[in-house]
């Protein structure tokens, strides 16, 4: 039982620091029924979660099945500083109202994955505020500036004379102090968080907590482009609140190679089941498209239910396989003759007229289901079906 649990826990993991500690905690649970605490922190800098976030959440859910109480830390205090990880400049502070609004959104979404009965939602301001000036000064004495500058992103900024605020030095210390305050047994995070995660172990020793947390690091999930990590700012993400049809379509747009990465990090199928699918595709017994559709169905079912997943699949087949129009399109009305690029922007299909021109040049724009190449096309009085790519549609009436 312990070995099987450990194998599933290690699936897709980039690195475990102090694996013996993890095994000990699993053993105590399966043999003695003793629970333990798994911590993960989220700075509420954006109001919605995407599938990249769920890689971590799903591993936390697995730990819950293996005896863990998840300590879900919403960094309402540290979020107002801003995590400097991977940043080449000081990040703007968030105001308290924005932080709390985003935090509420996270809190509502995580229970799509985590077991609420085995989850503690904690706000780190509740213990950091109690530190006071004396406690904060004491915290700063536990670590020196030279060690802090060994951190890669700080080192790069220091050498390039880019500003580093003192508050940014405080960020990893405060994240580490979270582990002291809540006495976590395991902390989880992405590979880009290694410095901060190890700080928790270090400070638990410095404050004589009586334990040192193990660290479990998950890889960063690539976005739809298959190159960069999934990110809202890059537009290569699938949000857990995306509409079922959009979610299904986005899943079908990933490459066959990336599909296996998504299976490993997102699917609830066992390693054996995934390997079996891979072999069948390799041997020509299964088409990659069908395997990808099954994954898309699983993801949509998880966040929207079985009926929505079946409907999304049927809608996708209607549009793409049978070359029909979607059942539900947003409708717009514009006056007088309108330039096609401006029409695409006004209908929400393009972010700018320059992007519209690029897409027309790349043969990605259709009017009334016919590809167009004329970037100066004018839409006269009439009704039109506009399409960009495979998933963006709008109905336009020019009066």
C-alpha positions in Angstrom: 0.0 0.0 0.0 2.8 2.4 1.0 4.8 1.6 -2.1 1.8 2.0 -4.4 0.9 5.4 -2.8 4.5 6.6 -3.1 4.6 5.6 -6.8 1.5 7.6 -7.6 2.8 10.6 -5.5 6.1 10.5 -7.5 4.3 10.4 -10.8 5.1 13.5 -12.8 7.1 15.0 -9.9 10.3 17.0 -10.7 12.0 16.6 -7.4 11.4 15.4 -3.8 13.7 16.7 -1.1 13.7 14.4 1.9 11.8 11.4 0.4 12.5 9.5 3.6 10.3 12.0 5.5 7.5 11.4 2.9 7.7 7.7 3.3 7.6 8.0 7.1 4.5 10.1 7.0 2.8 7.6 4.6 3.8 4.8 6.9 2.4 6.5 10.0 -0.9 7.0 8.2 -1.4 3.6 6.7 -0.2 1.8 9.8 -1.3 4.1 12.6 -3.9 6.3 11.1 -1.9 9.5 11.8 -2.7 12.4 9.6 0.0 15.0 8.5 0.0 18.5 6.9 0.7 19.3 3.3 1.2 23.0 2.6 0.9 25.0 -0.6 0.8 28.8 -1.0 -1.1 30.8 -3.6 -0.6 34.5 -4.0 -3.9 35.9 -5.2 -2.5 38.0 -8.0 -5.1 36.8 -10.6 -8.7 35.9 -10.0 -8.9 32.6 -11.9 -7.1 29.3 -11.9 -5.9 27.5 -15.0 -4.8 23.9 -15.7 -1.2 24.8 -14.9 -2.3 25.5 -11.3 -4.3 22.2 -11.1 -1.1 20.2 -11.6 -0.2 21.1 -8.0 -3.8 20.9 -6.7 -4.3 17.4 -8.1 -1.2 16.2 -6.4 -2.4 17.7 -3.2 -5.8 15.9 -3.7 -3.8 12.6 -4.0 -2.0 13.4 -0.7 -5.4 13.9 0.9 -6.4 10.3 -0.2 -3.1 9.2 1.5 -3.9 10.8 4.9 -2.9 14.5 4.4 -4.7 17.6 5.7 -4.0 20.2 3.0 -3.0 23.6 4.3 -4.1 25.9 1.4 -2.3 29.2 2.1 -3.8 32.3 0.5 -1.0 34.8 0.7 -3.1 37.9 1.4 -0.1 39.5 3.1 2.7 38.3 0.9 0.5 38.9 -2.2 0.6 42.6 -1.4 4.5 42.4 -1.7 4.5 40.3 -4.8 6.5 37.1 -5.4 9.8 38.1 -7.2 10.3 34.6 -8.6 11.2 34.9 -12.3 10.8 38.7 -12.3 13.3 41.0 -13.8 11.8 44.0 -12.1 10.1 44.9 -8.9 6.4 43.9 -9.2 3.7 46.4 -8.5 1.9 46.0 -5.1 -1.7 44.9 -5.1 -4.2 46.8 -3.0 -5.9 44.9 -0.2 -9.4 44.9 -1.9 -8.0 43.4 -5.0 -6.1 40.7 -3.1 -9.2 39.7 -1.1 -11.4 39.7 -4.2 -9.0 37.4 -6.0 -8.6 35.2 -2.9 -12.3 34.7 -2.7 -12.3 33.5 -6.3 -9.5 31.0 -5.6 -11.3 29.7 -2.5 -14.4 29.0 -4.5 -12.5 27.2 -7.3 -10.1 24.9 -5.4 -12.9 22.7 -4.1 -13.5 21.5 -7.6 -10.4 19.4 -6.9 -9.6 19.3 -3.2 -11.7 17.6 -0.5 -13.1 20.4 1.6 -13.3 18.1 4.6 -9.5 17.6 4.5 -8.6 21.2 3.6 -7.8 24.2 5.7 -8.1 27.5 3.9 -5.6 29.8 5.7 -4.7 33.5 5.2 -1.1 34.2 6.1 -1.9 37.7 7.3 -3.4 36.0 10.4 0.1 35.1 11.7 2.4 37.6 9.9 0.4 40.5 11.3 1.1 39.1 14.8 4.9 39.2 14.2 5.0 42.9 14.8 8.2 44.9 14.2 10.2 43.0 16.7 9.3 39.6 15.2 9.9 40.9 11.7 13.4 42.1 12.7 14.1 38.8 14.3 13.1 37.0 11.1 15.5 39.1 9.0 18.4 38.1 11.3 18.0 34.4 10.3 19.3 34.9 6.7 22.0 37.2 5.2 22.1 39.3 2.1 24.9 37.4 0.5 22.8 34.2 0.6 19.8 36.0 -0.7 21.8 37.3 -3.7 22.7 33.7 -4.6 19.1 33.3 -5.8 19.2 33.4 -9.6 16.7 36.1 -10.3 18.1 38.4 -7.6 21.7 37.7 -8.9 20.7 38.7 -12.5 19.0 41.9 -11.4 21.9 42.8 -9.1 24.5 42.3 -11.8 22.4 44.3 -14.3 21.9 47.1 -11.8 18.1 46.5 -11.9 16.4 47.6 -8.7 15.6 45.1 -5.9 13.4 46.3 -3.1 14.0 45.3 0.5 10.4 44.0 0.6 11.3 41.4 -2.1 14.0 40.1 0.2 11.4 39.7 2.8 9.1 37.6 0.5 11.0 34.3 0.7 11.5 34.8 4.4 7.8 35.4 5.0 6.8 32.4 2.8 9.3 30.3 4.9 7.8 31.7 8.1 4.4 30.3 7.0 5.9 26.8 7.5 7.0 27.8 11.0 3.6 29.2 11.9 1.5 26.2 10.7 4.2 23.5 11.3 3.8 21.9 7.9 5.2 18.4 7.2 5.4 18.8 3.4 5.4 21.9 1.2 4.5 21.7 -2.4 5.3 24.1 -5.3 6.6 24.5 -8.8 10.2 24.0 -9.8 10.6 27.8 -10.0 9.8 28.0 -6.3 12.7 25.9 -5.0 14.5 28.7 -3.2 11.3 29.7 -1.3 10.4 26.1 -0.5 13.8 25.4 0.9 13.5 28.5 3.1 10.6 26.8 4.9 12.9 23.9 5.9 15.7 26.3 6.9 13.4 28.4 9.1 11.8 25.4 10.7 15.3 24.5 11.9 16.1 28.1 12.9 12.9 28.4 15.0 13.3 24.9 16.5 9.9 23.8 15.3 10.8 20.2 16.0 10.4 19.0 12.4 11.7 19.8 8.9 9.2 19.8 6.1 9.9 17.7 3.0 9.6 19.5 -0.3 7.7 18.2 -3.4 8.3 20.1 -6.6 6.0 19.8 -9.6 7.0 20.8 -13.2 5.5 23.8 -14.9 2.8 22.7 -17.4 3.4 23.9 -20.9 0.6 26.0 -22.4 -1.2 25.4 -25.6 1.8 26.5 -27.6 3.8 23.6 -26.2 6.8 25.9 -25.5 6.1 28.4 -22.7 4.6 27.6 -19.3 0.8 28.0 -19.2 0.1 31.6 -18.4 -2.8 34.0 -18.7 -0.4 36.8 -19.8 0.8 34.7 -22.7 -2.8 33.7 -23.7 -1.8 30.0 -23.9 -3.9 28.8 -21.0 -7.1 26.7 -20.3 -9.0 28.2 -17.4 -10.9 26.0 -15.0 -13.8 28.5 -15.5 -13.6 28.4 -19.3 -16.9 27.5 -21.0 -17.2 23.8 -21.8 -17.1 24.3 -25.5 -14.0 26.5 -25.3 -12.3 24.1 -22.9 -12.9 21.1 -25.2 -11.7 23.0 -28.3 -8.6 24.2 -26.6 -7.8 20.6 -25.4 -8.2 19.4 -29.0 -5.8 22.1 -30.2 -2.7 20.7 -28.4 -0.1 18.7 -30.3 0.0 14.9 -30.2 3.3 15.1 -28.4 2.0 17.6 -25.7 -1.1 15.4 -25.2 1.0 12.8 -23.3 2.4 15.5 -21.1 -1.1 16.6 -20.2 -2.2 13.0 -19.6 0.7 12.5 -17.2 0.1 15.7 -15.2 -3.7 16.1 -15.5 -5.5 12.8 -16.1 -6.8 10.6 -13.3 -5.9 7.5 -15.4 -3.2 5.3 -13.9 0.3 5.2 -15.3 -0.4 1.7 -16.6 -3.6 2.9 -18.4 -1.7 5.8 -20.0 1.2 3.6 -21.1 -1.4 1.2 -22.7 -2.9 4.1 -24.6 0.5 5.2 -25.8 1.4 1.7 -27.0 -1.9 1.4 -28.9 -1.3 4.8 -30.6 2.2 3.7 -31.5 1.0 0.4 -32.9 -1.7 2.2 -34.9 -4.6 0.6 -32.9 -5.8 4.0 -31.7 -5.8 7.3 -33.5 -4.2 10.2 -31.5 -7.3 12.3 -32.1 -9.6 9.8 -30.3 -7.2 9.6 -27.4 -7.0 13.4 -27.2 -10.9 13.6 -27.3 -11.0 11.3 -24.3 -8.7 13.5 -22.4 -10.7 16.6 -23.3 -13.9 14.8 -22.2 -12.2 14.0 -18.8 -11.1 17.6 -18.2 -14.5 19.1 -19.1 -16.3 16.5 -17.0 -14.1 17.4 -14.0 -15.1 21.1 -14.1 -18.5 21.1 -15.7 -20.0 17.7 -15.4 -20.8 14.8 -17.8 -23.7 16.4 -19.7 -21.6 19.5 -20.5 -18.7 17.3 -21.7 -21.0 15.3 -24.0 -22.5 18.5 -25.4 -19.1 20.1 -25.9 -17.9 17.1 -27.9 -21.1 17.1 -30.0 -20.7 20.8 -30.7 -17.1 20.4 -31.7 -17.9 17.6 -34.1 -20.8 19.7 -35.5 -18.5 22.6 -36.3 -15.3 20.8 -37.3 -16.2 17.4 -38.5 -19.4 18.3 -40.3 -18.3 21.9 -41.2 -21.5 23.4 -39.6 -21.8 26.6 -37.6 -22.0 26.6 -33.8 -25.4 26.7 -32.2 -24.7 29.7 -30.1 -22.9 32.8 -31.6 -22.6 36.3 -30.1 -24.4 38.8 -32.3 -23.2 42.3 -33.1 -24.6 45.3 -35.1 -22.5 48.0 -36.7 -23.6 51.0 -38.8 -22.5 51.8 -42.3 -19.8 50.1 -44.3 -17.1 48.7 -42.0 -13.5 47.6 -42.7 -13.1 43.8 -42.1 -10.2 44.2 -39.7 -12.1 46.7 -37.6 -15.2 44.5 -37.7 -13.2 41.6 -36.3 -12.0 43.8 -33.4 -15.5 45.2 -32.7 -16.9 41.7 -32.6 -14.3 40.6 -30.1 -12.6 38.1 -32.4 -9.3 40.0 -32.6 -7.3 42.1 -30.1 -6.2 44.6 -32.7 -6.6 45.5 -36.4 -2.9 44.7 -36.9 -3.5 41.1 -35.5 -6.6 40.9 -37.8 -4.4 41.7 -40.8 -1.9 39.1 -39.8 -4.6 36.5 -39.5 -6.1 37.4 -42.8 -2.6 37.1 -44.4 -2.2 33.6 -42.8 -5.5 32.5 -44.3 -7.2 32.2 -40.9 -10.2 34.5 -41.4 -13.5 33.5 -43.1 -16.6 35.5 -44.0 -19.7 33.4 -44.5 -17.5 30.3 -44.3 -15.3 31.4 -47.2 -11.6 32.2 -46.5 -10.6 35.8 -47.4 -7.3 37.3 -48.4 -8.2 40.9 -49.0 -7.0 42.9 -46.0 -8.9 46.0 -47.2 -12.2 44.3 -47.6 -15.3 46.4 -46.7 -18.4 44.8 -45.3 -21.4 46.6 -46.8 -25.0 46.6 -45.5 -26.0 42.9 -44.8 -25.5 40.0 -42.4 -22.3 38.1 -42.0 -20.8 35.1 -40.2 -17.2 36.0 -39.2 -14.7 33.4 -38.2 -11.1 33.5 -36.9 -9.3 30.2 -36.7 -11.3 27.1 -35.7 -13.1 28.3 -32.6 -13.9 32.0 -32.9 -17.3 32.9 -34.4 -19.5 35.9 -34.4 -22.7 37.0 -36.3 -22.5 40.6 -37.6 -25.3 42.7 -39.0 -24.2 45.9 -40.8 -27.0 48.4 -41.1 
